[in-house]
Amino acid sequence: MALSATVYVFTVRVADADRGLYETLELRLARHPSETAEYLIARLLAYCLEYTEGIAFSKGLSDPDEPAIAVCDLTGALQTWIDIGVPEAARLHKASKSAPRVVVYVHRDAEAWLARLAGERIHRAEALDIRLFDRELIAAMAARLERRMDFDLSVSERTLYVSFADETLSSTLELRRLTA
């Protein structure tokens, strides 16, 4: 018998001073058995950091040709392709041709991946928006992962503050670009 997804419920109060965004998000995320806790946390944080009208999680592993998170306009046209992890160059090439904006949130070591991408053919590679999470923040949040979680996420000058009832974690979101 195949294992089924586990559903997590998050209440996140987002105060993003960098974007002037102040929202309370009630999110239900399904975690596939093959998905790590770190990936789930990165997906959750990416959604919160990119939150805007038209944002939605994809169907996940059942549709690997879609972004992890997408922002579509009112006509349904893809505006932003948001990926999590270290996608292959071919996927980034396709993403850059499919959407005006492509963002990748990396929750693992990115140096080898960035070096590998440097020599690859990627449409509008210079426009890719690459954001590196602090791996310690992701690991600390993954260690606290529960089926129901409630926390505050504050953003100021690319510094993330994640506040739980008993502790506040902080880190800086590093921005990168591919070198030509």
C-alpha positions in Angstrom: 0.0 0.0 0.0 1.3 3.4 -1.0 1.9 6.0 1.7 -0.3 9.1 1.5 0.6 12.7 2.0 0.5 14.3 5.5 -1.4 17.6 5.8 0.1 20.4 7.8 -1.8 23.5 8.8 0.1 26.7 9.3 -1.1 30.1 10.6 1.6 32.7 9.6 1.3 36.3 10.4 3.5 38.0 7.8 4.9 41.5 8.4 7.1 42.2 5.4 8.4 45.8 5.8 10.5 45.4 2.6 7.3 45.0 0.5 4.8 46.7 2.7 2.8 43.5 3.2 1.0 42.7 6.4 -1.2 39.6 6.2 -2.3 36.6 8.2 -2.1 33.4 6.1 -3.9 30.2 6.9 -2.2 27.5 4.8 -2.7 23.8 4.4 0.3 22.1 2.9 0.4 18.4 1.9 3.8 16.8 2.5 4.5 13.8 0.2 6.3 10.9 1.9 9.4 11.6 -0.2 9.5 15.3 0.7 11.9 16.3 3.5 10.8 18.5 6.4 13.4 21.1 5.2 11.8 21.2 1.7 8.4 21.7 3.2 9.6 24.6 5.4 11.4 26.2 2.4 8.2 25.9 0.3 6.2 27.5 3.1 8.6 30.3 3.6 8.9 31.0 -0.1 5.1 31.2 -0.4 5.0 33.7 2.5 7.9 35.8 1.1 6.3 35.9 -2.4 2.7 36.2 -1.2 0.6 38.3 -3.6 -2.7 38.1 -5.4 -2.8 35.0 -7.7 -0.2 32.9 -5.8 -0.9 29.2 -5.5 1.0 26.0 -4.7 1.2 23.5 -7.6 -0.1 20.0 -7.7 3.3 18.9 -6.5 5.0 15.7 -7.4 2.0 14.7 -9.5 2.9 17.4 -12.1 6.7 17.8 -12.2 6.6 20.1 -15.2 4.9 22.9 -13.1 6.6 25.2 -10.6 6.4 24.5 -6.9 4.6 27.8 -6.5 3.1 30.0 -9.2 1.7 33.5 -9.5 -0.9 33.9 -12.2 -2.7 37.1 -13.3 -6.5 37.4 -13.5 -6.5 35.8 -17.0 -4.6 32.7 -15.7 -1.3 33.7 -17.4 1.8 32.7 -15.5 3.6 35.7 -14.1 6.1 34.2 -11.6 7.6 30.7 -11.5 8.8 29.9 -8.0 11.0 26.9 -7.5 12.4 25.3 -4.4 15.8 23.6 -4.1 18.4 23.2 -6.8 16.6 22.7 -10.1 18.4 21.6 -13.2 19.4 24.0 -16.0 16.8 22.6 -18.4 14.0 23.3 -15.9 15.3 26.9 -15.3 15.5 27.4 -19.1 11.9 26.2 -19.5 10.8 28.4 -16.5 12.4 31.5 -18.0 10.6 31.0 -21.3 7.3 30.3 -19.5 7.2 33.3 -17.1 8.4 36.9 -17.0 9.9 36.3 -13.5 11.6 33.2 -12.1 12.6 32.9 -8.5 14.5 30.0 -6.9 14.6 29.6 -3.1 17.5 27.3 -2.2 17.5 25.5 1.2 20.6 23.4 0.7 24.2 24.1 -0.1 24.2 26.1 -3.3 27.8 26.6 -4.3 28.3 23.5 -6.4 24.8 24.0 -8.0 25.6 27.6 -8.9 29.0 26.6 -10.4 27.3 23.9 -12.4 24.7 26.3 -13.8 27.3 28.9 -14.8 28.2 27.0 -17.9 24.7 26.0 -18.9 22.3 27.4 -21.5 19.5 29.1 -19.6 17.1 31.6 -21.2 17.5 35.0 -19.5 19.9 33.5 -17.0 21.0 36.9 -15.8 17.4 37.7 -14.7 17.0 34.6 -12.5 16.2 35.7 -8.9 18.1 33.3 -6.7 17.5 33.5 -2.9 19.5 31.4 -0.4 17.9 30.5 2.9 20.2 30.1 5.9 20.4 26.4 6.3 20.5 26.7 10.1 17.1 28.6 10.1 15.6 25.9 7.9 16.9 23.1 10.1 15.7 24.8 13.3 12.2 25.2 11.8 12.2 21.7 10.5 13.1 20.4 14.0 10.0 22.3 15.4 7.7 21.0 12.7 4.3 19.9 13.9 1.0 19.1 12.1 -0.3 22.5 13.3 2.0 25.5 13.6 1.5 29.1 14.4 4.2 31.7 14.1 5.1 35.3 13.0 7.3 36.0 10.0 8.8 39.5 9.9 11.0 40.7 7.1 13.2 43.8 7.2 16.1 44.5 4.9 16.2 40.8 3.8 16.5 39.7 7.4 13.9 37.1 8.4 12.6 36.9 12.0 10.5 33.8 12.7 8.8 34.1 16.1 7.2 31.2 18.0 5.6 31.6 21.4 8.9 30.7 23.1 11.7 31.6 20.7 12.6 33.9 17.8 14.9 32.7 15.0 16.6 35.1 12.6 18.7 34.9 9.5 19.5 36.9 6.4 18.1 35.9 3.0 21.1 36.0 0.6 20.5 37.1 -3.0 22.5 35.7 -5.9 22.7 36.0 -9.7 24.2 33.7 -12.2 27.5 34.9 -13.6 27.9 35.1 -17.3 
